[in-house]
C-alpha cells in the first residue's frame, strides 16, 4: 500500500528541534516517529500515554520550583534517600 496521506502541524521550532534530536538518537526520522505514534494510538484505542490536567497543588509547586523556591538539594543518591527517610 502506498503512503499518500499527509499530516501537517505547526509547532514551536524549539519543540520540533528537541524532538528531532531524540528521534535521531533513536535512529528515526520524523515520519517514522509519527507513524509509530499513530500505530500506538490505533492499537491502544487512545493515546499511548497518560494525559492529566495538573491540580492546583501541582501548578503551585511547579511555579515555586521554577522560581527556585522550596527546593531540596541533595549531594548524591545516599543524601537523597536519607532526606526521604528511606
Backbone atoms as SQL, in Angstrom:
CREATE TABLE atoms (id INTEGER PRIMARY KEY, chain TEXT, resi INTEGER, resn TEXT, atom TEXT, x REAL, y REAL, z REAL);
INSERT INTO atoms VALUES
  (1, 'A', 1, 'UNK', 'N', 0.840, -1.168, 0.000),
  (2, 'A', 1, 'UNK', 'CA', 0.000, 0.000, 0.000),
  (3, 'A', 1, 'UNK', 'C', 0.894, 1.244, 0.000),
  (4, 'A', 2, 'UNK', 'N', 0.592, 2.166, -0.885),
  (5, 'A', 2, 'UNK', 'CA', 1.424, 3.365, -0.961),
  (6, 'A', 2, 'UNK', 'C', 1.050, 4.355, 0.135),
  (7, 'A', 3, 'UNK', 'N', 2.017, 5.144, 0.488),
  (8, 'A', 3, 'UNK', 'CA', 1.807, 6.176, 1.506),
  (9, 'A', 3, 'UNK', 'C', 1.475, 7.470, 0.801),
  (10, 'A', 4, 'UNK', 'N', 0.227, 7.924, 0.939),
  (11, 'A', 4, 'UNK', 'CA', -0.153, 9.142, 0.244),
  (12, 'A', 4, 'UNK', 'C', -0.861, 10.152, 1.145),
  (13, 'A', 5, 'UNK', 'N', -1.229, 9.770, 2.357),
  (14, 'A', 5, 'UNK', 'CA', -1.884, 10.714, 3.262),
  (15, 'A', 5, 'UNK', 'C', -0.831, 11.605, 3.908),
  (16, 'A', 6, 'UNK', 'N', -1.206, 12.853, 4.128),
  (17, 'A', 6, 'UNK', 'CA', -0.275, 13.789, 4.749),
  (18, 'A', 6, 'UNK', 'C', -0.826, 14.269, 6.080),
  (19, 'A', 7, 'UNK', 'N', 0.088, 14.552, 6.996),
  (20, 'A', 7, 'UNK', 'CA', -0.241, 15.148, 8.289),
  (21, 'A', 7, 'UNK', 'C', 0.556, 16.437, 8.360),
  (22, 'A', 8, 'UNK', 'N', -0.128, 17.538, 8.673),
  (23, 'A', 8, 'UNK', 'CA', 0.559, 18.830, 8.784),
  (24, 'A', 8, 'UNK', 'C', 0.227, 19.428, 10.131),
  (25, 'A', 9, 'UNK', 'N', 1.221, 19.986, 10.756),
  (26, 'A', 9, 'UNK', 'CA', 1.008, 20.623, 12.059),
  (27, 'A', 9, 'UNK', 'C', 2.018, 21.750, 12.222),
  (28, 'A', 10, 'UNK', 'N', 1.632, 22.762, 12.967),
  (29, 'A', 10, 'UNK', 'CA', 2.543, 23.851, 13.305),
  (30, 'A', 10, 'UNK', 'C', 2.878, 23.728, 14.786),
  (31, 'A', 11, 'UNK', 'N', 4.176, 23.687, 15.076),
  (32, 'A', 11, 'UNK', 'CA', 4.646, 23.594, 16.456),
  (33, 'A', 11, 'UNK', 'C', 5.812, 24.561, 16.640),
  (34, 'A', 12, 'UNK', 'N', 6.132, 24.819, 17.899),
  (35, 'A', 12, 'UNK', 'CA', 7.257, 25.719, 18.189),
  (36, 'A', 12, 'UNK', 'C', 8.551, 25.110, 17.628),
  (37, 'A', 13, 'UNK', 'N', 9.384, 25.927, 17.005),
  (38, 'A', 13, 'UNK', 'CA', 10.628, 25.417, 16.425),
  (39, 'A', 13, 'UNK', 'C', 11.517, 24.689, 17.434),
  (40, 'A', 14, 'UNK', 'N', 11.589, 25.215, 18.692),
  (41, 'A', 14, 'UNK', 'CA', 12.456, 24.563, 19.683),
  (42, 'A', 14, 'UNK', 'C', 11.911, 23.196, 20.091),
  (43, 'A', 15, 'UNK', 'N', 10.589, 23.017, 20.087),
  (44, 'A', 15, 'UNK', 'CA', 9.996, 21.709, 20.378),
  (45, 'A', 15, 'UNK', 'C', 10.321, 20.738, 19.254),
  (46, 'A', 16, 'UNK', 'N', 10.176, 21.189, 18.024),
  (47, 'A', 16, 'UNK', 'CA', 10.500, 20.364, 16.853),
  (48, 'A', 16, 'UNK', 'C', 11.960, 19.939, 16.889),
  (49, 'A', 17, 'UNK', 'N', 12.857, 20.888, 17.120),
  (50, 'A', 17, 'UNK', 'CA', 14.294, 20.585, 17.142),
  (51, 'A', 17, 'UNK', 'C', 14.637, 19.597, 18.253),
  (52, 'A', 18, 'UNK', 'N', 14.070, 19.822, 19.440),
  (53, 'A', 18, 'UNK', 'CA', 14.353, 18.923, 20.558),
  (54, 'A', 18, 'UNK', 'C', 13.862, 17.513, 20.296),
  (55, 'A', 19, 'UNK', 'N', 12.647, 17.401, 19.769),
  (56, 'A', 19, 'UNK', 'CA', 12.088, 16.077, 19.477),
  (57, 'A', 19, 'UNK', 'C', 12.898, 15.387, 18.384),
  (58, 'A', 20, 'UNK', 'N', 13.270, 16.121, 17.354),
  (59, 'A', 20, 'UNK', 'CA', 14.022, 15.511, 16.261),
  (60, 'A', 20, 'UNK', 'C', 15.420, 15.088, 16.693),
  (61, 'A', 21, 'UNK', 'N', 15.980, 15.763, 17.690),
  (62, 'A', 21, 'UNK', 'CA', 17.261, 15.318, 18.250),
  (63, 'A', 21, 'UNK', 'C', 17.097, 13.950, 18.899),
  (64, 'A', 22, 'UNK', 'N', 15.996, 13.771, 19.627),
  (65, 'A', 22, 'UNK', 'CA', 15.714, 12.474, 20.249),
  (66, 'A', 22, 'UNK', 'C', 15.466, 11.424, 19.174),
  (67, 'A', 23, 'UNK', 'N', 14.667, 11.757, 18.159),
  (68, 'A', 23, 'UNK', 'CA', 14.402, 10.798, 17.083),
  (69, 'A', 23, 'UNK', 'C', 15.705, 10.328, 16.449),
  (70, 'A', 24, 'UNK', 'N', 16.603, 11.279, 16.200),
  (71, 'A', 24, 'UNK', 'CA', 17.876, 10.934, 15.566),
  (72, 'A', 24, 'UNK', 'C', 18.669, 9.958, 16.434),
  (73, 'A', 25, 'UNK', 'N', 18.670, 10.197, 17.755),
  (74, 'A', 25, 'UNK', 'CA', 19.370, 9.284, 18.672),
  (75, 'A', 25, 'UNK', 'C', 18.757, 7.891, 18.639),
  (76, 'A', 26, 'UNK', 'N', 17.460, 7.826, 18.348),
  (77, 'A', 26, 'UNK', 'CA', 16.764, 6.542, 18.263),
  (78, 'A', 26, 'UNK', 'C', 16.849, 5.926, 16.866),
  (79, 'A', 27, 'UNK', 'N', 17.471, 6.641, 15.934),
  (80, 'A', 27, 'UNK', 'CA', 17.583, 6.140, 14.568),
  (81, 'A', 27, 'UNK', 'C', 16.303, 6.307, 13.763),
  (82, 'A', 28, 'UNK', 'N', 15.495, 7.282, 14.133),
  (83, 'A', 28, 'UNK', 'CA', 14.213, 7.513, 13.458),
  (84, 'A', 28, 'UNK', 'C', 14.191, 8.869, 12.781),
  (85, 'A', 29, 'UNK', 'N', 13.457, 8.953, 11.698),
  (86, 'A', 29, 'UNK', 'CA', 13.189, 10.271, 11.132),
  (87, 'A', 29, 'UNK', 'C', 11.796, 10.683, 11.608),
  (88, 'A', 30, 'UNK', 'N', 11.409, 11.944, 11.416),
  (89, 'A', 30, 'UNK', 'CA', 10.107, 12.395, 11.911),
  (90, 'A', 30, 'UNK', 'C', 8.921, 11.584, 11.379),
  (91, 'A', 31, 'UNK', 'N', 8.961, 11.195, 10.119),
  (92, 'A', 31, 'UNK', 'CA', 7.864, 10.402, 9.554),
  (93, 'A', 31, 'UNK', 'C', 7.732, 9.065, 10.278),
  (94, 'A', 32, 'UNK', 'N', 8.854, 8.414, 10.540),
  (95, 'A', 32, 'UNK', 'CA', 8.811, 7.138, 11.254),
  (96, 'A', 32, 'UNK', 'C', 8.274, 7.317, 12.675),
  (97, 'A', 33, 'UNK', 'N', 8.691, 8.390, 13.349),
  (98, 'A', 33, 'UNK', 'CA', 8.232, 8.637, 14.716),
  (99, 'A', 33, 'UNK', 'C', 6.723, 8.904, 14.737),
  (100, 'A', 34, 'UNK', 'N', 6.238, 9.697, 13.794),
  (101, 'A', 34, 'UNK', 'CA', 4.809, 9.978, 13.732),
  (102, 'A', 34, 'UNK', 'C', 4.033, 8.705, 13.405),
  (103, 'A', 35, 'UNK', 'N', 4.562, 7.881, 12.525),
  (104, 'A', 35, 'UNK', 'CA', 3.917, 6.612, 12.191),
  (105, 'A', 35, 'UNK', 'C', 3.822, 5.709, 13.412),
  (106, 'A', 36, 'UNK', 'N', 4.886, 5.641, 14.207),
  (107, 'A', 36, 'UNK', 'CA', 4.861, 4.847, 15.444),
  (108, 'A', 36, 'UNK', 'C', 3.786, 5.378, 16.379),
  (109, 'A', 37, 'UNK', 'N', 3.721, 6.690, 16.535),
  (110, 'A', 37, 'UNK', 'CA', 2.710, 7.304, 17.401),
  (111, 'A', 37, 'UNK', 'C', 1.311, 6.933, 16.925),
  (112, 'A', 38, 'UNK', 'N', 1.019, 7.121, 15.645),
  (113, 'A', 38, 'UNK', 'CA', -0.299, 6.796, 15.099),
  (114, 'A', 38, 'UNK', 'C', -0.620, 5.310, 15.278),
  (115, 'A', 39, 'UNK', 'N', 0.362, 4.441, 15.055),
  (116, 'A', 39, 'UNK', 'CA', 0.143, 2.999, 15.200),
  (117, 'A', 39, 'UNK', 'C', -0.217, 2.664, 16.645),
  (118, 'A', 40, 'UNK', 'N', 0.480, 3.268, 17.598),
  (119, 'A', 40, 'UNK', 'CA', 0.189, 3.022, 19.012),
  (120, 'A', 40, 'UNK', 'C', -1.202, 3.532, 19.384),
  (121, 'A', 41, 'UNK', 'N', -1.599, 4.684, 18.862),
  (122, 'A', 41, 'UNK', 'CA', -2.950, 5.199, 19.106),
  (123, 'A', 41, 'UNK', 'C', -3.972, 4.198, 18.579),
  (124, 'A', 42, 'UNK', 'N', -3.732, 3.711, 17.396),
  (125, 'A', 42, 'UNK', 'CA', -4.644, 2.749, 16.780),
  (126, 'A', 42, 'UNK', 'C', -4.707, 1.450, 17.584),
  (127, 'A', 43, 'UNK', 'N', -3.559, 0.905, 17.968),
  (128, 'A', 43, 'UNK', 'CA', -3.505, -0.363, 18.703),
  (129, 'A', 43, 'UNK', 'C', -4.134, -0.262, 20.095),
  (130, 'A', 44, 'UNK', 'N', -3.922, 0.868, 20.759),
  (131, 'A', 44, 'UNK', 'CA', -4.415, 1.040, 22.128),
  (132, 'A', 44, 'UNK', 'C', -5.826, 1.620, 22.188),
  (133, 'A', 45, 'UNK', 'N', -6.293, 2.151, 21.079),
  (134, 'A', 45, 'UNK', 'CA', -7.601, 2.783, 21.078),
  (135, 'A', 45, 'UNK', 'C', -7.616, 4.082, 21.857),
  (136, 'A', 46, 'UNK', 'N', -6.473, 4.745, 21.931),
  (137, 'A', 46, 'UNK', 'CA', -6.333, 6.003, 22.659),
  (138, 'A', 46, 'UNK', 'C', -4.884, 6.423, 22.657),
  (139, 'A', 47, 'UNK', 'N', -4.596, 7.472, 23.380),
  (140, 'A', 47, 'UNK', 'CA', -3.210, 7.944, 23.452),
  (141, 'A', 47, 'UNK', 'C', -2.337, 6.913, 24.158),
  (142, 'A', 48, 'UNK', 'N', -1.090, 6.751, 23.720),
  (143, 'A', 48, 'UNK', 'CA', -0.212, 5.743, 24.322),
  (144, 'A', 48, 'UNK', 'C', 0.498, 6.221, 25.592),
  (145, 'A', 49, 'UNK', 'N', -0.059, 7.219, 26.242),
  (146, 'A', 49, 'UNK', 'CA', 0.493, 7.734, 27.490),
  (147, 'A', 49, 'UNK', 'C', -0.629, 8.430, 28.237),
  (148, 'A', 50, 'UNK', 'N', -0.440, 8.611, 29.522),
  (149, 'A', 50, 'UNK', 'CA', -1.450, 9.280, 30.336),
  (150, 'A', 50, 'UNK', 'C', -1.409, 10.783, 30.093),
  (151, 'A', 51, 'UNK', 'N', -2.567, 11.373, 29.972),
  (152, 'A', 51, 'UNK', 'CA', -2.680, 12.821, 29.861),
  (153, 'A', 51, 'UNK', 'C', -3.523, 13.283, 31.039),
  (154, 'A', 52, 'UNK', 'N', -2.963, 14.177, 31.831),
  (155, 'A', 52, 'UNK', 'CA', -3.671, 14.636, 33.026),
  (156, 'A', 52, 'UNK', 'C', -3.549, 16.147, 33.140),
  (157, 'A', 53, 'UNK', 'N', -4.565, 16.750, 33.702),
  (158, 'A', 53, 'UNK', 'CA', -4.538, 18.188, 33.968),
  (159, 'A', 53, 'UNK', 'C', -3.957, 18.376, 35.359),
  (160, 'A', 54, 'UNK', 'N', -2.899, 19.183, 35.503),
  (161, 'A', 54, 'UNK', 'CA', -2.297, 19.377, 36.823),
  (162, 'A', 54, 'UNK', 'C', -3.293, 19.973, 37.819),
  (163, 'A', 55, 'UNK', 'N', -3.214, 19.497, 39.048),
  (164, 'A', 55, 'UNK', 'CA', -4.054, 20.036, 40.114),
  (165, 'A', 55, 'UNK', 'C', -3.520, 21.407, 40.529),
  (166, 'A', 56, 'UNK', 'N', -4.283, 22.100, 41.328),
  (167, 'A', 56, 'UNK', 'CA', -3.863, 23.409, 41.839),
  (168, 'A', 56, 'UNK', 'C', -2.557, 23.273, 42.614),
  (169, 'A', 57, 'UNK', 'N', -2.449, 22.219, 43.430),
  (170, 'A', 57, 'UNK', 'CA', -1.221, 21.991, 44.207),
  (171, 'A', 57, 'UNK', 'C', -0.032, 21.765, 43.285),
  (172, 'A', 58, 'UNK', 'N', -0.223, 20.967, 42.238),
  (173, 'A', 58, 'UNK', 'CA', 0.862, 20.697, 41.294),
  (174, 'A', 58, 'UNK', 'C', 1.286, 21.980, 40.587),
  (175, 'A', 59, 'UNK', 'N', 0.329, 22.785, 40.141),
  (176, 'A', 59, 'UNK', 'CA', 0.655, 24.054, 39.473),
  (177, 'A', 59, 'UNK', 'C', 1.437, 24.971, 40.398),
  (178, 'A', 60, 'UNK', 'N', 1.006, 25.056, 41.666),
  (179, 'A', 60, 'UNK', 'CA', 1.689, 25.895, 42.649),
  (180, 'A', 60, 'UNK', 'C', 3.121, 25.395, 42.855),
  (181, 'A', 61, 'UNK', 'N', 3.290, 24.089, 42.946),
  (182, 'A', 61, 'UNK', 'CA', 4.618, 23.502, 43.135),
  (183, 'A', 61, 'UNK', 'C', 5.518, 23.797, 41.939),
  (184, 'A', 62, 'UNK', 'N', 4.981, 23.656, 40.722),
  (185, 'A', 62, 'UNK', 'CA', 5.758, 23.968, 39.522),
  (186, 'A', 62, 'UNK', 'C', 6.239, 25.413, 39.549),
  (187, 'A', 63, 'UNK', 'N', 5.353, 26.337, 39.919),
  (188, 'A', 63, 'UNK', 'CA', 5.724, 27.753, 39.958),
  (189, 'A', 63, 'UNK', 'C', 6.833, 28.006, 40.974),
  (190, 'A', 64, 'UNK', 'N', 6.709, 27.376, 42.146),
  (191, 'A', 64, 'UNK', 'CA', 7.729, 27.561, 43.187),
  (192, 'A', 64, 'UNK', 'C', 9.078, 27.005, 42.741),
  (193, 'A', 65, 'UNK', 'N', 9.082, 25.789, 42.213),
  (194, 'A', 65, 'UNK', 'CA', 10.364, 25.190, 41.827),
  (195, 'A', 65, 'UNK', 'C', 10.964, 25.909, 40.628),
  (196, 'A', 66, 'UNK', 'N', 10.132, 26.356, 39.685),
  (197, 'A', 66, 'UNK', 'CA', 10.649, 27.130, 38.553),
  (198, 'A', 66, 'UNK', 'C', 11.313, 28.415, 39.021),
  (199, 'A', 67, 'UNK', 'N', 10.802, 28.976, 40.129),
  (200, 'A', 67, 'UNK', 'CA', 11.374, 30.200, 40.689),
  (201, 'A', 67, 'UNK', 'C', 12.537, 29.905, 41.641),
  (202, 'A', 68, 'UNK', 'N', 12.839, 28.605, 41.833),
  (203, 'A', 68, 'UNK', 'CA', 13.954, 28.229, 42.705),
  (204, 'A', 68, 'UNK', 'C', 13.609, 28.238, 44.180),
  (205, 'A', 69, 'UNK', 'N', 12.315, 28.214, 44.520),
  (206, 'A', 69, 'UNK', 'CA', 11.887, 28.214, 45.919),
  (207, 'A', 69, 'UNK', 'C', 11.476, 26.820, 46.354),
  (208, 'A', 70, 'UNK', 'N', 11.637, 26.550, 47.660),
  (209, 'A', 70, 'UNK', 'CA', 11.211, 25.290, 48.275),
  (210, 'A', 70, 'UNK', 'C', 11.866, 24.059, 47.639),
  (211, 'A', 71, 'UNK', 'N', 13.116, 24.208, 47.221),
  (212, 'A', 71, 'UNK', 'CA', 13.848, 23.085, 46.637),
  (213, 'A', 71, 'UNK', 'C', 14.632, 22.352, 47.721),
  (214, 'A', 72, 'UNK', 'N', 14.732, 21.056, 47.588),
  (215, 'A', 72, 'UNK', 'CA', 15.585, 20.257, 48.463),
  (216, 'A', 72, 'UNK', 'C', 16.751, 19.789, 47.601),
  (217, 'A', 73, 'UNK', 'N', 17.938, 20.238, 47.937),
  (218, 'A', 73, 'UNK', 'CA', 19.127, 19.897, 47.161),
  (219, 'A', 73, 'UNK', 'C', 19.857, 18.761, 47.858),
  (220, 'A', 74, 'UNK', 'N', 20.223, 17.754, 47.090),
  (221, 'A', 74, 'UNK', 'CA', 20.906, 16.581, 47.636),
  (222, 'A', 74, 'UNK', 'C', 22.305, 16.479, 47.035),
  (223, 'A', 75, 'UNK', 'N', 23.237, 16.037, 47.863),
  (224, 'A', 75, 'UNK', 'CA', 24.614, 15.865, 47.411),
  (225, 'A', 75, 'UNK', 'C', 24.738, 14.694, 46.446),
  (226, 'A', 76, 'UNK', 'N', 24.028, 13.619, 46.744),
  (227, 'A', 76, 'UNK', 'CA', 24.080, 12.409, 45.931),
  (228, 'A', 76, 'UNK', 'C', 22.852, 11.553, 46.275),
  (229, 'A', 77, 'UNK', 'N', 22.789, 10.348, 45.713),
  (230, 'A', 77, 'UNK', 'CA', 21.628, 9.479, 45.932),
  (231, 'A', 77, 'UNK', 'C', 21.485, 9.116, 47.406),
  (232, 'A', 78, 'UNK', 'N', 22.589, 8.833, 48.078),
  (233, 'A', 78, 'UNK', 'CA', 22.516, 8.476, 49.503),
  (234, 'A', 78, 'UNK', 'C', 21.923, 9.621, 50.321),
  (235, 'A', 79, 'UNK', 'N', 22.347, 10.846, 50.028),
  (236, 'A', 79, 'UNK', 'CA', 21.826, 12.015, 50.724),
  (237, 'A', 79, 'UNK', 'C', 20.320, 12.160, 50.460),
  (238, 'A', 80, 'UNK', 'N', 19.927, 11.909, 49.216),
  (239, 'A', 80, 'UNK', 'CA', 18.507, 11.990, 48.872),
  (240, 'A', 80, 'UNK', 'C', 17.682, 10.963, 49.680),
  (241, 'A', 81, 'UNK', 'N', 18.188, 9.720, 49.730),
  (242, 'A', 81, 'UNK', 'CA', 17.462, 8.686, 50.475),
  (243, 'A', 81, 'UNK', 'C', 17.402, 9.013, 51.949),
  (244, 'A', 82, 'UNK', 'N', 18.480, 9.573, 52.490),
  (245, 'A', 82, 'UNK', 'CA', 18.493, 9.992, 53.905),
  (246, 'A', 82, 'UNK', 'C', 17.422, 11.056, 54.141),
  (247, 'A', 83, 'UNK', 'N', 17.347, 12.044, 53.254),
  (248, 'A', 83, 'UNK', 'CA', 16.372, 13.116, 53.415),
  (249, 'A', 83, 'UNK', 'C', 14.932, 12.607, 53.252),
  (250, 'A', 84, 'UNK', 'N', 14.782, 11.546, 52.461),
  (251, 'A', 84, 'UNK', 'CA', 13.459, 10.948, 52.281),
  (252, 'A', 84, 'UNK', 'C', 13.113, 9.971, 53.393),
  (253, 'A', 85, 'UNK', 'N', 14.118, 9.636, 54.212),
  (254, 'A', 85, 'UNK', 'CA', 13.895, 8.688, 55.302),
  (255, 'A', 85, 'UNK', 'C', 13.813, 7.253, 54.826),
  (256, 'A', 86, 'UNK', 'N', 14.449, 6.987, 53.704),
  (257, 'A', 86, 'UNK', 'CA', 14.414, 5.626, 53.137),
  (258, 'A', 86, 'UNK', 'C', 15.715, 4.894, 53.457);
